[in-house]
Amino acid sequence: MMNYLKTKRNVLMLSIAAATLVFSCTDLEIEETDSILATGFEGITDATLADDQVNSMYNSLRGYIGDQANLYALSEVTTDAQLIPTRGSDWGDNGIWRQLHQHSWTPDHSFITNVWNQWNELQLTASEVLDDRSSSSAEAKAQANFLRALSMFVILDNFGQIPYRDTQASSQADPEVLSGSAAVDFIVADLEAAISGLPTSSAGDDNIRATKAAGRYLLAKVLLNKHIYNGSGATDASDMNRVISLVDEIDADNYALQDGYFDIFRNTSDTETIWYVNTGVGNRIFNGLHYNSTGIGGGGWNGFSTLAEYYDLFEGDPNSNRSETLDGALLDGQEERRGGVPLNGVPFSGVDGTTDNGGFEDGSNVGNGFLIGQQYGLDGSALQERGGAPLDFTREFTSTVTGSSSLIDNNEVRGIRVMKYNPRYGGFTEHEIFFRYSDAYLMRAEAMLRSGGDATAMVNALRVIRKASPLGSVTESDILAERGRELYCEFWRRNDLIRFGQYTRDWEFKDPAAVGNTDRNLFPIPATQIILNPNLVQNPGY
C-alpha cells in the first residue's frame, strides 16, 4: 500500500525543487535553488508585505516540521530511535529509508538535499525582512531574527557550514560561508535581537509563534552544542552558566514539568509547550500503525518502528507493555513514558476532540508510547493482520525469506511501534510540539553536570513525575538516556547522540563501515551547490 509518495499523504510541502542539470552541446547550466535573491532587490516596500512574508515563513514550517521525511527523517531515522523496514514491496523506495538508519546515505539523497534547500530558503526570506531598506515592523523583525537563527541552526547542525547571502550585495555574488565560531556568533546575535523584540508568553498560552521563551530555548540549545560546532571539543563554563540562566528565565514565565505525560501531546493547554507548529500530526500517528490498528484516517501505513534496544531504555517488562485502557493502570511494571497497549477502548463520554464509534471513543484502542505484543480492538477483541494472523508486534526484525535478522523482507507485524500523538483526539490535529519545557529542563541539568555540578536531584525530580524509579547518581550517559526516554520522536535524537559522542556507535542494522566513522556526523552538501558556490567545501568523507 505504502510507497514513499503515498505515505506522506500530501503532507510533504517542498518549497523549492531540487537543483537540476541542463546539458547542451557546449555548456553546463545549473539552476540555483537554495538562496536565490531577486535581481534588483531593494527591500520590502510596505510593512504589510513584510508581515505577509513572516506569515509565509511560518506557513512553510508546517511542511518542514509536519513531514515524516526530510528534517524529521534526518533527525530520528538516522538514529537508534526510528527505522523503516521493508515489508514485501512496501517502504522499499529504492532504499531511501534504510540508507538513513544504516548511515549509508550518499550526496544525492533527496531528503538531505531537501533539508539544505528548504532551510536555506527560509534563511534568505528572513534576511529580506531584516534588510535595513525593508519597511518591516519591529515585531516582524523580531520574528525574522528568530526564524533566521532557527534556519541557520538547522543548517549548521546538519551540514557544519552555512551559505549566507547578504541581501544588499549583488544577486550574482557568491554567498559567503559561515562555519565554526563565526556561524555560532551570527546565530547568537540573531537570537539576542529576537529575544529583545519578541513578546513574552506564559505557560498555557497559545504559543503558535515564537516568544521570548522560544528564543531563550533555542539560544540555550545553540550554546549547549557550541563546542561541537566550533570544534573545541570541550564546553565553556560561561556558556553552561548561560544555558542555566536562560532556562531559569523560561521558568519565570511559569513553564514547568507537567504530570500526565501523554496529555502534553494533545491540542490543549499545558505547562510544557514553549512553541508548537500548527501542522497536522498525522505522520506521527499513522506511519507506524498497522493497516488494521484503527479505521481513523483510513488505517495505518505500517512503516516506522523502533529498535528493541531503544525500547529497553525504559523500565518495565521487555516483552509486554499492557494497560487496562488508554487511561487505565499500567500492567507490566512500565514507567509512564513507555505507555501501554490498552486491552479495549474507552467508553465514549464526549471528551473534546473525540468521536463515538459503537459506544467507544474512536481510536482509543490504540496505545500510547511503545506498542508491542497483541493489539486489541475497541471491543477488546484481538486484532488480526491482513493475512488473518494475530496483530502481534514483535521486538525483532526477521526476513520471511531467510529467517535471519534483516531490514528487508519483513512481515506486517515485525517491529515495535511508537505512538506519541494518539488518534483518539483526531488523526490530523494541527498541533505538533517543537520546543518543550522538559527539553529545556534537561538542558539545564546537562549544563550543571558539564560544569562540575550534581544533576541527580534535577533528573530524579523529572523521573518521579514520570513514574520512574529515582537514580542513585547521574552521569553523562544517564543524561543522554533520560533525554532519549523523555524526548523520543521530537527531532532531537541525532543532535543528542552527536553531542554525547554516540552517533557513530554500533546499533542494529548499521553499516559496519559507518561504525566509528565521525564523517557521518555531518551530511554531504548537495553536489550542485558545491558547483554553484566555490566558497562551499564538501564535508569530509563525501
Order of alpha helices (4+ residues) and beta strands (2+ residues): alpha-beta-beta-alpha-alpha-alpha-alpha-beta-beta-alpha-alpha-alpha-alpha-beta-alpha-alpha-beta-beta-beta-beta-beta-beta-beta-beta-beta-alpha-alpha-alpha-alpha-alpha
